[in-house]
Amino acid sequence: MNAINWTPKAIKQLRKLDKPVQRELYGAVSDLANMPDCRNIKSLVNHTYGYRLRVGNYRILFDWDNKIRVIAIQEVKKRDERTY
């Protein structure tokens, strides 16, 4: 089981979204506790963050420390040409 930590920046980005979208994203992030057995995860190359979680039109960028088993949610962004 992994611990999930939200950065203040990610919390602020999540709060700006509609309530149904917030619930959907928060539920998807809760599933990350079972890393690495998760779906819609991609390892990022040459990017500030190590991984991304795809949830519909949104991307959750995060880092995962497999040794300590901590997931740090860094950003929540709607997918567009500037997401990555």
ZAKE-512199 format. One record per residue: residue number from 1; x, y, z of N, C-alpha, C in turn. Coordinates in Angstrom, 2 decimals, always signed. Layout:
N
(r NUM (X Y Z) (X Y Z) (X Y Z)),
...
***
This chain:
84
(r 1 (+0.84 -1.18 +0.00) (+0.00 +0.00 +0.00) (+0.89 +1.24 +0.00)),
(r 2 (+0.55 +2.20 -0.83) (+1.32 +3.44 -0.95) (+0.61 +4.58 -0.23)),
(r 3 (+1.38 +5.49 +0.31) (+0.83 +6.72 +0.87) (+0.71 +7.73 -0.27)),
(r 4 (-0.34 +8.53 -0.26) (-0.55 +9.53 -1.31) (-0.49 +10.91 -0.67)),
(r 5 (+0.43 +11.73 -1.15) (+0.59 +13.10 -0.68) (+0.24 +14.07 -1.80)),
(r 6 (-0.59 +15.05 -1.50) (-0.96 +16.09 -2.46) (-0.14 +17.34 -2.17)),
(r 7 (+0.44 +17.94 -3.20) (+1.13 +19.21 -3.02) (+0.08 +20.32 -2.96)),
(r 8 (+0.40 +21.45 -2.33) (-0.56 +22.57 -2.30) (-0.98 +23.02 -3.71)),
(r 9 (-0.05 +22.97 -4.64) (-0.35 +23.36 -6.03) (-1.41 +22.44 -6.63)),
(r 10 (-1.28 +21.13 -6.42) (-2.23 +20.17 -6.96) (-3.60 +20.33 -6.31)),
(r 11 (-3.63 +20.58 -5.02) (-4.91 +20.79 -4.32) (-5.61 +22.03 -4.87)),
(r 12 (-4.86 +23.08 -5.09) (-5.43 +24.32 -5.63) (-5.99 +24.09 -7.03)),
(r 13 (-5.26 +23.35 -7.86) (-5.74 +23.06 -9.21) (-7.00 +22.19 -9.17)),
(r 14 (-7.05 +21.24 -8.26) (-8.22 +20.37 -8.14) (-9.44 +21.16 -7.68)),
(r 15 (-9.27 +22.07 -6.76) (-10.40 +22.85 -6.23) (-11.02 +23.78 -7.27)),
(r 16 (-10.30 +24.12 -8.30) (-10.82 +25.00 -9.35) (-11.77 +24.27 -10.30)),
(r 17 (-11.80 +22.95 -10.22) (-12.63 +22.15 -11.13) (-14.02 +21.94 -10.55)),
(r 18 (-14.96 +21.55 -11.41) (-16.32 +21.26 -10.98) (-16.33 +20.08 -10.01)),
(r 19 (-17.31 +20.04 -9.11) (-17.39 +18.99 -8.09) (-17.43 +17.57 -8.67)),
(r 20 (-18.22 +17.29 -9.72) (-18.21 +15.92 -10.26) (-16.82 +15.52 -10.79)),
(r 21 (-16.13 +16.45 -11.42) (-14.79 +16.18 -11.94) (-13.83 +15.96 -10.77)),
(r 22 (-13.96 +16.75 -9.72) (-13.11 +16.58 -8.54) (-13.26 +15.17 -7.97)),
(r 23 (-14.51 +14.72 -7.83) (-14.76 +13.39 -7.27) (-14.14 +12.29 -8.15)),
(r 24 (-14.29 +12.45 -9.46) (-13.74 +11.46 -10.38) (-12.22 +11.39 -10.27)),
(r 25 (-11.58 +12.56 -10.26) (-10.12 +12.61 -10.18) (-9.62 +12.10 -8.83)),
(r 26 (-10.29 +12.49 -7.77) (-9.89 +12.06 -6.44) (-10.02 +10.53 -6.31)),
(r 27 (-11.08 +9.98 -6.88) (-11.25 +8.52 -6.86) (-10.15 +7.81 -7.63)),
(r 28 (-9.77 +8.37 -8.78) (-8.70 +7.78 -9.59) (-7.37 +7.83 -8.85)),
(r 29 (-7.13 +8.93 -8.14) (-5.88 +9.06 -7.38) (-5.88 +8.07 -6.22)),
(r 30 (-7.01 +7.83 -5.63) (-7.10 +6.86 -4.53) (-6.66 +5.46 -5.00)),
(r 31 (-6.93 +5.14 -6.26) (-6.51 +3.85 -6.81) (-5.00 +3.73 -6.91)),
(r 32 (-4.28 +4.86 -6.90) (-2.83 +4.83 -6.99) (-2.19 +4.18 -5.76)),
(r 33 (-2.94 +4.01 -4.70) (-2.41 +3.35 -3.51) (-1.96 +1.93 -3.85)),
(r 34 (-2.48 +1.37 -4.94) (-2.12 +0.02 -5.36) (-1.01 -0.02 -6.40)),
(r 35 (-0.28 +1.08 -6.57) (+0.82 +1.12 -7.54) (+1.74 -0.05 -7.26)),
(r 36 (+2.26 -0.72 -8.24) (+2.24 -0.47 -9.67) (+1.09 -1.15 -10.41)),
(r 37 (+0.13 -1.73 -9.71) (-0.98 -2.43 -10.36) (-2.13 -1.49 -10.68)),
(r 38 (-1.86 -0.45 -11.46) (-2.87 +0.54 -11.82) (-2.96 +0.66 -13.33)),
(r 39 (-4.10 +1.14 -13.81) (-4.30 +1.34 -15.24) (-4.14 +2.82 -15.56)),
(r 40 (-3.92 +3.11 -16.85) (-3.82 +4.47 -17.38) (-2.64 +5.24 -16.81)),
(r 41 (-1.58 +4.53 -16.45) (-0.36 +5.16 -15.94) (+0.69 +5.08 -17.03)),
(r 42 (+1.45 +6.15 -17.18) (+2.53 +6.14 -18.15) (+3.75 +6.78 -17.52)),
(r 43 (+4.89 +6.17 -17.71) (+6.14 +6.73 -17.25) (+6.55 +7.83 -18.23)),
(r 44 (+6.93 +8.98 -17.72) (+7.30 +10.11 -18.58) (+8.82 +10.19 -18.71)),
(r 45 (+9.26 +10.51 -19.92) (+10.68 +10.62 -20.21) (+11.02 +12.09 -20.43)),
(r 46 (+12.11 +12.55 -19.86) (+12.56 +13.94 -19.99) (+11.48 +14.91 -19.55)),
(r 47 (+10.87 +14.65 -18.41) (+9.81 +15.51 -17.88) (+10.10 +15.76 -16.41)),
(r 48 (+9.57 +16.85 -15.88) (+9.78 +17.21 -14.48) (+9.28 +16.12 -13.54)),
(r 49 (+8.15 +15.51 -13.87) (+7.56 +14.48 -13.02) (+7.75 +13.11 -13.67)),
(r 50 (+7.73 +12.08 -12.88) (+8.05 +10.75 -13.37) (+6.92 +10.02 -14.07)),
(r 51 (+5.66 +10.31 -13.67) (+4.53 +9.56 -14.18) (+3.34 +10.46 -14.43)),
(r 52 (+2.39 +9.93 -15.23) (+1.12 +10.62 -15.41) (+0.00 +9.60 -15.36)),
(r 53 (-1.11 +10.05 -14.80) (-2.33 +9.24 -14.73) (-3.34 +9.91 -15.63)),
(r 54 (-3.92 +9.14 -16.55) (-4.91 +9.67 -17.47) (-6.30 +9.39 -16.93)),
(r 55 (-7.10 +10.45 -16.78) (-8.49 +10.32 -16.33) (-9.32 +11.19 -17.27)),
(r 56 (-9.89 +10.57 -18.30) (-10.67 +11.33 -19.28) (-9.80 +12.38 -19.96)),
(r 57 (-10.24 +13.64 -19.91) (-9.48 +14.73 -20.51) (-8.50 +15.37 -19.54)),
(r 58 (-8.29 +14.75 -18.40) (-7.40 +15.31 -17.38) (-6.17 +14.43 -17.21)),
(r 59 (-5.08 +15.06 -16.80) (-3.85 +14.35 -16.53) (-3.39 +14.72 -15.12)),
(r 60 (-3.03 +13.72 -14.36) (-2.51 +13.93 -13.02) (-1.04 +13.54 -13.07)),
(r 61 (-0.20 +14.52 -12.83) (+1.25 +14.30 -12.90) (+1.76 +14.02 -11.49)),
(r 62 (+2.56 +12.97 -11.36) (+3.02 +12.59 -10.02) (+4.37 +11.91 -10.06)),
(r 63 (+4.97 +11.82 -8.88) (+6.21 +11.09 -8.67) (+5.90 +9.92 -7.74)),
(r 64 (+6.63 +8.84 -7.92) (+6.43 +7.65 -7.09) (+7.78 +7.13 -6.64)),
(r 65 (+7.94 +7.02 -5.34) (+9.16 +6.45 -4.77) (+8.83 +5.03 -4.35)),
(r 66 (+9.26 +4.09 -5.15) (+8.95 +2.68 -4.91) (+9.55 +2.16 -3.60)),
(r 67 (+10.67 +2.70 -3.19) (+11.33 +2.21 -1.98) (+10.55 +2.59 -0.72)),
(r 68 (+10.14 +3.85 -0.63) (+9.41 +4.32 +0.54) (+7.91 +4.11 +0.35)),
(r 69 (+7.50 +3.91 -0.89) (+6.09 +3.69 -1.25) (+5.23 +4.92 -0.97)),
(r 70 (+5.71 +6.05 -1.49) (+4.98 +7.32 -1.37) (+4.72 +7.85 -2.77)),
(r 71 (+3.49 +8.28 -3.00) (+3.12 +8.91 -4.26) (+2.86 +10.37 -3.97)),
(r 72 (+3.54 +11.26 -4.69) (+3.37 +12.70 -4.51) (+2.64 +13.27 -5.71)),
(r 73 (+1.39 +13.69 -5.52) (+0.61 +14.29 -6.60) (+1.10 +15.72 -6.78)),
(r 74 (+1.63 +16.03 -7.96) (+2.26 +17.32 -8.21) (+1.33 +18.31 -8.90)),
(r 75 (+0.61 +17.86 -9.94) (-0.26 +18.76 -10.70) (-1.48 +18.02 -11.24)),
(r 76 (-2.57 +18.78 -11.42) (-3.79 +18.29 -12.04) (-4.09 +19.26 -13.17)),
(r 77 (-4.08 +18.76 -14.41) (-4.25 +19.64 -15.56) (-5.23 +19.04 -16.55)),
(r 78 (-6.00 +19.92 -17.19) (-6.83 +19.48 -18.30) (-5.91 +19.29 -19.50)),
(r 79 (-6.11 +18.23 -20.24) (-5.23 +17.93 -21.36) (-5.45 +18.92 -22.48)),
(r 80 (-4.35 +19.52 -22.91) (-4.33 +20.37 -24.10) (-2.91 +20.37 -24.63)),
(r 81 (-2.61 +21.25 -25.57) (-1.27 +21.26 -26.19) (-0.17 +21.70 -25.22)),
(r 82 (-0.52 +22.27 -24.07) (+0.48 +22.74 -23.11) (+0.59 +21.84 -21.88)),
(r 83 (-0.08 +20.71 -21.85) (-0.08 +19.85 -20.67) (+1.31 +19.33 -20.36)),
(r 84 (+2.04 +18.90 -21.38) (+3.38 +18.36 -21.16) (+4.37 +19.38 -21.60)),
***
